[in-house]
Amino acid sequence: MQSSYELTVGKLKRTLPIIPINQTTAIASFVLLGDAELAHYAAIELTKRITKPFDYFVTIETKGIPLAEEMSRLAGRQHYVVLRKSEKLYMRNPMSIQVKSITTTNVQHLVLDATDADLIKGKRIILVDDVISTGGSLVAAEDLLNRAGASVIGRYAILAEGDAGNRKDCDYLAQLPLFSLADVETDLGQH
Ligand SMILES: Nc1ncnc2[nH]cnc12
């Protein structure tokens, strides 16, 4: 098996390194930060697919931010909301929820500033992120948004990883496989 993965997103191609994340599994590491071309192109393609009326885009810190920024501009939205990974001193009454992600070992938090919570109360939300994988971040994000009185009416990501490719409630541009670490190591050992 290969030690990198050739990703195709519409007209764009990227070579992703395959990185172990635990004893058994490796991922093709997709880092949207810094890839202005891909963020812009993916935003155009995903924004085209939005058919329902909505009020705000919401994304999850960190790698969803460039995508939400581009999609907001394209959809003519002045403001979008970022669920942060930690409380900041400048936040007013932050609301928070626990989340476990595939790429981080520790339990993380998603945090919503009360100023943003006030903004999205009773509003229709489209969640956007770079990759949907286990869905853990998405579930936590939706719980937090529901607590704030908002409802998620759409979910868009550039990539759906592993089983997320079977989800019917998310729209995405390409699928990303998960890799067995045994296969990756066998391959690396041959070079
Ligand atoms: N393949 C991947 N690359 C980068 N971040 C991820 N988060 C979940 N899956 C990922």
The ligand as an ORCA input file, in Angstrom:
! r2SCAN-3c Opt
* xyz 0 1
  N      -7.774     12.967      7.298
  C      -7.780     14.027      8.081
  N      -6.875     14.998      7.899
  C      -6.875     16.061      8.706
  N      -7.724     16.258      9.710
  C      -8.646     15.315      9.921
  N      -9.609     15.226     10.841
  C     -10.258     14.076     10.629
  N      -9.727     13.408      9.592
  C      -8.710     14.162      9.129
*
